[in-house]
Amino acid sequence: QVQLVESGGGLVQAGGSLRLSCAASSPIASISLMDWYRQVPGKQRDLVAGISSGGETNYADSVKGRFTISRDNAKKTVSLQMNSLKPEDTAVYYCHIRPPFGNDFWGQGTQVTVSS
């Protein structure tokens, strides 16, 4: 079992910035795909950004140019720098890892609220 602990959510005005961080309890995180997803009530959980163990990244079109995902394999962490935040970015953000074998794991979620 891998524990993922998220931090950094909160309330920010439109145009502001937040940085989310996620710390994994197991070294397997360093060889796993690591992602951030987000979910609003009544809707599906959507991929925001992902990063491979080698550092390749991908982003949802809605956040390209505003969000940056990064990871530190030695520290078993993944971060999401969110700039130029918009009210439509309001959601619960979830850290997720997908190891090369076995189950994948989710964090407990952290609320991000962007006021207009």
C-alpha positions as CSV (number, residue, x, y, z in Angstrom):
1,Q,0.0,0.0,0.0
2,V,1.3,3.4,-0.9
3,Q,0.1,6.5,1.0
4,L,-0.1,9.8,-0.9
5,V,-0.3,13.0,1.1
6,E,-1.3,16.1,-0.7
7,S,-0.9,19.7,0.5
8,G,-1.1,23.2,-0.8
9,G,-4.8,23.7,-1.7
10,G,-6.8,26.7,-0.6
11,L,-8.7,29.8,-1.6
12,V,-7.2,32.2,-4.1
13,Q,-8.5,35.0,-6.3
14,A,-8.7,34.7,-10.0
15,G,-5.3,35.4,-11.6
16,G,-3.5,34.1,-8.5
17,S,-1.2,31.1,-8.0
18,L,-1.1,28.0,-5.9
19,R,1.3,25.1,-5.6
20,L,0.1,21.6,-4.8
21,S,2.5,19.0,-3.5
22,C,2.1,15.3,-3.0
23,A,4.4,13.0,-1.0
24,A,4.5,9.3,-1.5
25,S,5.3,6.8,1.3
26,S,7.0,4.2,-1.0
27,P,10.1,4.3,-3.2
28,I,8.0,2.7,-6.0
29,A,6.7,6.2,-6.7
30,S,10.1,7.1,-8.2
31,I,9.5,4.6,-11.0
32,S,5.8,5.4,-11.4
33,L,3.8,7.6,-13.6
34,M,2.5,10.5,-11.4
35,D,-0.5,12.5,-12.2
36,W,-2.8,15.2,-10.9
37,Y,-6.6,14.9,-11.5
38,R,-9.4,17.1,-10.5
39,Q,-13.1,16.6,-9.9
40,V,-16.1,18.9,-9.4
41,P,-19.3,17.6,-7.8
42,G,-21.4,15.6,-10.2
43,K,-18.7,15.3,-12.8
44,Q,-16.1,12.7,-13.6
45,R,-12.5,13.0,-12.4
46,D,-10.4,14.5,-15.2
47,L,-6.7,14.3,-15.8
48,V,-5.0,17.7,-15.3
49,A,-1.3,16.8,-15.8
50,G,1.0,13.8,-15.8
51,I,4.7,13.2,-15.6
52,S,6.6,10.0,-16.3
53,S,9.5,8.7,-14.3
54,G,11.8,10.1,-17.0
55,G,10.2,13.5,-16.8
56,E,8.0,13.5,-19.9
57,T,4.9,15.6,-19.2
58,N,1.4,16.0,-20.6
59,Y,-1.3,18.5,-19.8
60,A,-5.0,19.0,-20.4
61,D,-5.7,21.6,-23.0
62,S,-7.4,23.8,-20.4
63,V,-4.3,24.2,-18.3
64,K,-1.5,24.3,-20.9
65,G,0.7,27.3,-20.4
66,R,-0.7,28.0,-16.9
67,F,0.1,24.8,-14.9
68,T,3.5,23.0,-14.6
69,I,3.9,19.5,-13.2
70,S,7.3,18.5,-11.8
71,R,8.6,15.6,-9.7
72,D,11.5,14.8,-7.4
73,N,12.2,11.1,-7.6
74,A,14.7,11.2,-4.7
75,K,12.1,12.8,-2.4
76,K,9.2,10.8,-3.9
77,T,7.2,13.9,-4.6
78,V,5.2,15.4,-7.4
79,S,4.1,19.0,-7.5
80,L,1.7,21.1,-9.6
81,Q,2.4,24.8,-10.0
82,M,-0.8,26.6,-10.9
83,N,-0.6,30.1,-12.3
84,S,-3.2,32.5,-13.7
85,L,-5.9,30.5,-11.9
86,K,-9.5,30.8,-13.1
87,P,-12.8,30.2,-11.3
88,E,-13.3,27.2,-13.6
89,D,-10.2,25.6,-12.0
90,T,-12.1,25.2,-8.8
91,A,-12.2,21.5,-7.9
92,V,-10.8,18.9,-5.6
93,Y,-7.4,18.0,-6.9
94,Y,-6.1,14.4,-6.5
95,C,-2.6,13.0,-6.7
96,H,-2.4,9.7,-8.4
97,I,0.4,7.3,-9.1
98,R,0.5,4.4,-11.6
99,P,3.3,1.9,-10.8
100,P,4.7,-0.2,-13.6
101,F,3.0,-3.2,-12.0
102,G,0.3,-3.8,-9.4
103,N,-2.4,-1.4,-8.3
104,D,-2.4,2.4,-8.7
105,F,-3.0,4.7,-5.8
106,W,-4.9,8.0,-5.0
107,G,-4.4,10.7,-2.5
108,Q,-7.2,12.0,-0.4
109,G,-7.7,15.1,-2.4
110,T,-7.2,18.8,-1.7
111,Q,-9.7,21.6,-2.4
112,V,-8.7,24.4,-4.7
113,T,-11.2,27.3,-4.8
114,V,-10.7,30.2,-7.2
115,S,-12.9,33.3,-6.6
116,S,-13.8,35.7,-9.3
